[in-house]
Amino acid sequence: MSELARALDARIEGEVLFDDYTRHLYSRDASMYSIVPRGVVAPRHVGDVVAALELAAEHGVPVLPRGAATSLAGQTVADAVVLDFSRHLDRIIELDPRARTARVQPGVVQEQLNRAASAHGLMFGPDTSTANRATLGGMIGNNSAGSGSVRYGMTIDHVRALDVVLSDASTARFEPVDAAERERRAGGSGVEAALYRELPRLVGASRAAIATGFPSYWRRAGGYRLDRLADALDSGDPFDLATFVVGSEGTLAVVTEATVGLVPKPAHTVIAVGHFRSTAAAIAATDDALACDPAAVELMDRTILDLSRQKIEYAALGAILHDDPDALLFVSFSGEDPAELAGSLERLTALWKRHDHGYHTLLAETPAQQGALLKVRKAGLGLLMAASVGANRPLAFVEDTAVDPARLVEFTDRFAAVLDRHGMRAGFYGHCSVGCLHIRPFVDLTRPDEVAKMRAVAEEVRDLVAEFGGANSSEHGDGLARSEFNRRLFGDDLYEAMRRVKGIFDPHDRLNPGKIVDAPSMTDNLRDAALPPPGRLRTALDFTVVSGGESGMRGAADRCMNIGLCRKSGTGVMCPSYMATRREEDSTRGRANALVKALTEPDAAAALGDERLHEVLDLCLMCKACASECPLGVDMATLKSEALHQRHATHGVPARSKVFAGIRALNRLGAATAPLSNLPGRLPPLRGLIGRRLGIAPQRPLPVFARRTLPRWFRRRSSPATGSRGPLTLLADSFTSFTEPAIGIAAVELLERAGWDVRLESGGCCGRAAFSKGLLDRAREQASGLVDALACTTGPIVGVEPSCLLTLGSEHRTLLGDDPRVADVGSRARLVDELLVEAIDDGSLRLREDAWPAGKRILFHGHCHQKAEVGTAATVALLERVPGAEVVELDAGCCGMAGSFGFEAEHYELSMRVGEDRLFPAVRAEPEATVVVATGVSCRQQIAHGTTRRAHHPVELIRALLLP
C-alpha cells in the first residue's frame, strides 16, 4: 500500500481502494479514453471529502470527483484519486413541494429524484437518456440536458445552490449573493475569498472577449461560463457561483450537496412518430414539428432501428412500425389537457401531410402504446454501440454539436459530406428540437491511420460548427475529446480568461486537471490503442458464438463500452448484485473490465486464477440479464463460467462446486432414498453438519425429495393413444424429475390431452449446473450425451424449467461448437407454455370456469434466463387464458436465488437482499387470494422462503382448470 493510501485509510470512514483491479475498473468511463487512477475513495460524508483533498494535496496528487461515469468525452478518467460519490453520498436530504426544490447529495440518481418528486406532481427538468443511472453530481459537472431541453433547458437552469469543497480543502456554499454579500465574502484569505475578489475583476478585464468569444447558440456545455457572470454584473442581478461551476467537470470545485429546482410533471404525454425514407427527410420535418410547440423532437436512424430488432429487450418496437423506415422522428407533446394534446397531434400530422414529410405517422397516446417507443429511444447510444465489431466502434468525438435547428438540415448535409470525404460511416440520433445530433463515426483506434483520420474529422467538424455559430460541446462536455480545441473555438483572449478562472479556483491544478483548459491532445490516452495484445489462453468454451467473442474471450469482455446501464436500479433484471451493493465491481461493467485486465496479462490463464479477480466475479448471480439488457450483449454468465474453469485448473475444484455440479445425481439419489433423505432438512444436527461441511446457509430450507419421481410415474402410467399432433419430447430436468414431479406430471397430461405423443427424455443432465460452476469438461460431456439423445427425435423439445431447456441453445453452442445437431436441437426447444396456448386457442384444451384458479388475480414472476433469451410473452399469454383472471407481470428483477447461489452460506445475505429489492415487497403486498406464479424452481423456492407464500408453476394452474 502506498503512503497516500495508508494516510487515507487512517482518516477516511468510507472505502479506500488502491488495489490494481479497482484502479483498472476506474480507469474507464463511457468514452474512448482510459487513464489508470492512483486509487479510489468512496466518501461517506463531507468530512471524508475534505480529508481526501487535504491528503491528496500533501502528496501532490490530483483529485477527480465521479458519479456513474457515463461521461462520453473522458471527463471522469484521470491520473488522480477518484472520489466515487455514487456509493454512499446518495441521499435526498429534503424535498420541498411548496418551494419546488430538493436538496440532494451528489450520488443521487436522476430517476431516484424523479420517483420521489413524482409523488408531489413534480420532476427534475433535464431528462437524459441515462436517467436510470446518471447522478445529479455528474449532471451538474456536465451541465446535462436531454430530450426535453427545448422546454426545460439544461441543468444550469435548475441549480439553486451548491455546497462544495474547494481546492484548498475548505468548504463553501455557492448561491446567488447581492453586491454587499459578495464584498463581505471577498474579505477573507482563502480560495473562497479570492473567488469573490478576483472573478469580478477578471470579468471586467475580459468584457470584449466574453462578448464576442462565446458561440451565439444557447445550448452549450463547453468552457467556463464567464458570460453568465458578466450578465449578472452588468444587470445588477445576484452574483451566482453555483451556476457558474455547473459544467466545469469537477475542475473548479467538488460538489457535496446541491439544491435544485423542480418543475411540474405533465399529467399526460402523447407522441407522434414520423416514418421517413431517409435521415435527411426526417431532419427536414423538424421545422413543422417545432411550429407545434413540442416537448421534444428526437431522431433515430436506420442503424439504431435495425439493431433494436435484433435484441429481445427492444424487439417490440419492430412490431408497431409501418413498413421499413430509414429514420424515425419522435415528436412529444406534454401537458394537462388531453384534448389540447390531441389537437397538437392533429396539427402536426396535417402540417407533415401538407408539406409531404414522411410516408406514415404513428400516434401513441397512452403509456402502453408509448412503452416500446420510449425504451428504444432512450437506448439509442447503447444500441448504436452494439454495432461495434472488435475494436471498430462508433465513437464519441464529434457527437455533441448543436446548431440553430433552422440550419440543421444544411449543417447535417455538410457534416455528412465530411464523413463521406474520409470514408467514415456513422449512426445518427439525437435532439432535433435543439439542433443537437449525436453523430458517432465508426473508428478502429488500434490502427494509427484511423486515429489520424479521426483527428482530421474532429478538426473539420470543429470548424464547421464555428461557421454555423453553434456549440462543439452542447451537453456531453469537453473532457479529453474536445478541450484541446477550446482555444481555437473561443479565441486566445477568452481562452486565457478561462485559464485564469482555473487558476483562481485551483491555483495548484489539483482538481481534475487536463479538462476544459490546458488539455492533452484528443488522441492521447486512447483506450483501445493503449491495450496490449491479449495474453495466451486456450479456452474451454467457443467464444466465437458469444457477442464480441470473434477474437476470443478478451474480445467478449472488452465489448463493454462502460455506458453503465448495468448500474440502473428499480427496473429490469441487470444487474442484481449491483442493485444490492452499489459497488462498481459488482456491476457487469466492473466485472467485464476486471476480466479485460486479467486477459491482457502475458499469462492469462494464471491471471484468471487471481483471488482478487474472483472476488470481483463472485457475486455475479449468472442471471444472464446482461446478455439481453446490456445493449452490447456482454455475456457475463458465460465469461464467469470460463473464468471459474481456468481457476479450477490452477487451484482445484472445491467440494461444494462438485456437489452442486452433480445435482442430478444427488437429486436422483435423494429421491431413491426418500423419505430418509429428507431427514437432514428436519433434524438440526444433521442440517448443521451438512451446512458446515459444504458451506450451505443454515437458514435456507433444503429441497424435499419425492419418492414418486416423474420418470417413475411416466413409466408406470397407462399409455395414451397416439397423439394427433405428432411426437414431442419433454425434457425431464433435474428438479421437475425428483423434487417437483407434480409439475412434470401436469405438463405431460396437458400435452397428451392436447394431442401430442409425448416422449420423456430423462436419461441425463443438460449440463447447466456444471456449466454454472465452471466444470466445463463435465458440462460438455453431459451436453454431448443429451444432444446425442435429442438429435434422434423429431418434433418439438419442450420443458417446464426455463434454465434447463434454454441451455440447449446458448450454453450448448459454447460447449459443443459448430456441431450441426446442436443448432437443430436448440431450434426445436420451446417452453411448454407456447404449446399450451396454441392448444387452448384451437380448442384442444378446454378450461373450466369453476375451478379454483378461475377469476383470480395472478401475480407472475418470470425466470431470469427466460426473460433474457426468449421473453415471457408466452407465459403471460397462457396465464391470460385462465378464465376471468387478472394477470399482473412483475418487474421485480432477479429473485436472488440463482440456483445454488442462494444456498451458499457466504451468499445467503446478498441473495435475500436481492429478493427484498422488489420481489418480496410486491408479493407481500398482495392479498392472500392472489395466486403467485413463477416459472423457475429457484424463484419458487426463494418466494416461499422470503415471503411464506407458495408460488405455482403455470402448468399447475392450467391442469387444475382442465375439463374432464
PEPEDA-V543787 format. One record per helix or strand of 3 or more residues. SS is the DSSP state (A for helix, B for strand). FROM is the first residue (numbers start at 1). TO is the last residue. If there is no record, write none. Layout:
ss-><SS;SS>
from-><FROM;FROM>
to-><TO;TO>
//
This chain:
ss-><A;B;A;B;A;B;B;B;B;A;A;A;A;B;B;A;A;A;A;A;B;B;A;A;B;A;A;B;A;B;A;A;B;A;B;A;B;A;A;A;A;A;A;A;A;A;A;A;A;A;A;A;A;A;A;A;B;A;A;B;A;A;B;A;A;A;B;A;B;A;A;B;A;A;A;B;A;A>
from-><3;15;20;39;46;63;81;92;101;110;136;149;155;159;171;179;191;207;226;241;254;268;279;286;296;302;316;327;338;360;367;380;392;405;426;432;436;448;479;492;543;549;553;565;576;584;588;604;611;625;636;655;663;676;684;710;726;734;741;756;768;776;797;802;810;820;829;832;857;864;873;886;901;905;919;931;937;954>
to-><11;17;25;42;58;66;84;96;104;118;142;152;157;165;177;185;205;213;235;244;261;276;284;290;301;309;320;335;354;364;378;385;394;421;431;434;444;467;490;505;545;551;558;567;581;586;600;607;618;629;651;661;672;681;694;716;731;738;753;761;772;791;799;807;816;828;831;841;861;869;880;889;903;917;924;934;947;961>
//
